Amino acid sequence: MNISVELTFSPLQDDYEQHIINFIKKLRESGLTILENPLSTQVYGNYDTVMAVLNSEIKTAFELMDKGLLYMKIVKSDRSDYEPHF
């Protein structure tokens, strides 16, 4: 089963930018399809693979910061090729 996941990672501390950069770089190294924009990062792939990568990388990111939050939306389908029709 393929899924699409949208992540918004927000470290709540002064050095937030480097934490976000590190998190995205680790996701890029996973081999999954990753799309980024200024507001969020999207991850696409097989459910088990995506969730295993996210479980590991979210835990690492949280361990490296004092305070933060992560918004996550999951869609049951691969939406990586979505193009608006308007």
TIFI-629557 format. One line per field, with one value per residue (C-alpha): residue in three letters; x, y, z. Coordinates in Angstrom, 2 decimals. Example, Ala and Ser with C-alpha at 12.3 -4.5 7.8 and 13.67 -1.06 7.14 Angstrom:
BEGIN
residuo ala | ser
c1 12.30 | 13.67
c2 -4.50 | -1.06
c3 7.80 | 7.14
END
This chain:
BEGIN
residuo met | asn | ile | ser | val | glu | leu | thr | phe | ser | pro | leu | gln | asp | asp | tyr | glu | gln | his | ile | ile | asn | phe | ile | lys | lys | leu | arg | glu | ser | gly | leu | thr | ile | leu | glu | asn | pro | leu | ser | thr | gln | val | tyr | gly | asn | tyr | asp | thr | val | met | ala | val | leu | asn | ser | glu | ile | lys | thr | ala | phe | glu | leu | met | asp | lys | gly | leu | leu | tyr | met | lys | ile | val | lys | ser | asp | arg | ser | asp | tyr | glu | pro | his | phe
c1 0.00 | 1.38 | 0.95 | 1.63 | 2.72 | 2.89 | 5.18 | 5.57 | 8.47 | 8.73 | 11.53 | 10.52 | 13.93 | 16.25 | 18.38 | 15.35 | 16.61 | 19.52 | 17.25 | 14.86 | 17.71 | 19.17 | 15.77 | 15.12 | 18.61 | 18.08 | 14.75 | 16.45 | 19.02 | 16.23 | 15.67 | 11.99 | 10.33 | 10.62 | 9.09 | 9.64 | 8.10 | 8.51 | 5.73 | 6.09 | 7.85 | 6.03 | 7.18 | 5.83 | 6.23 | 5.27 | 3.52 | 5.92 | 9.02 | 7.79 | 6.65 | 9.92 | 11.96 | 9.72 | 9.77 | 13.56 | 14.13 | 11.46 | 12.87 | 16.39 | 15.21 | 13.31 | 16.31 | 18.50 | 16.27 | 14.86 | 11.27 | 9.35 | 6.34 | 5.57 | 2.33 | 1.74 | -1.01 | -1.24 | -3.16 | -3.72 | -2.41 | 0.68 | -0.10 | 3.43 | 2.25 | -0.69 | -1.28 | -4.17 | -6.81 | -7.76
c2 0.00 | 3.40 | 6.54 | 10.26 | 12.09 | 15.84 | 17.03 | 20.43 | 20.33 | 23.24 | 23.28 | 25.81 | 27.30 | 29.97 | 27.62 | 26.07 | 26.41 | 23.96 | 21.35 | 21.57 | 21.36 | 18.30 | 16.59 | 17.15 | 15.98 | 12.73 | 12.20 | 12.79 | 10.08 | 7.53 | 6.90 | 7.77 | 10.34 | 13.68 | 16.97 | 20.20 | 23.65 | 26.57 | 25.33 | 21.55 | 18.42 | 15.58 | 11.95 | 9.28 | 5.52 | 2.17 | 2.45 | 0.22 | 1.86 | 5.44 | 4.83 | 3.08 | 6.00 | 8.58 | 6.70 | 6.72 | 10.25 | 11.93 | 10.29 | 11.44 | 14.98 | 15.21 | 13.94 | 16.69 | 19.62 | 20.99 | 21.68 | 21.28 | 19.99 | 18.08 | 18.19 | 15.12 | 14.29 | 10.86 | 10.02 | 6.43 | 6.80 | 8.03 | 11.63 | 12.51 | 13.05 | 15.28 | 18.25 | 20.69 | 20.73 | 24.40
c3 0.00 | -0.98 | 1.08 | 0.87 | 4.01 | 4.53 | 7.34 | 8.91 | 11.37 | 13.81 | 16.39 | 19.06 | 19.71 | 18.32 | 16.19 | 14.48 | 10.91 | 11.21 | 12.80 | 9.84 | 7.32 | 9.05 | 9.16 | 5.45 | 4.49 | 6.39 | 4.61 | 1.24 | 2.07 | 2.58 | -1.14 | -0.83 | -3.09 | -1.27 | -2.43 | -0.54 | -0.48 | 1.93 | 4.22 | 4.31 | 3.12 | 1.39 | 1.55 | -0.81 | -0.89 | 0.55 | 3.91 | 5.85 | 4.38 | 4.85 | 8.42 | 9.36 | 8.01 | 9.70 | 13.01 | 13.04 | 11.74 | 13.85 | 16.98 | 16.09 | 15.32 | 18.60 | 20.56 | 19.03 | 20.05 | 23.27 | 22.19 | 18.98 | 17.18 | 14.03 | 12.05 | 9.91 | 7.42 | 5.81 | 2.63 | 1.54 | -2.01 | -3.80 | -4.74 | -5.91 | -9.49 | -8.58 | -10.88 | -10.37 | -13.11 | -12.87
END
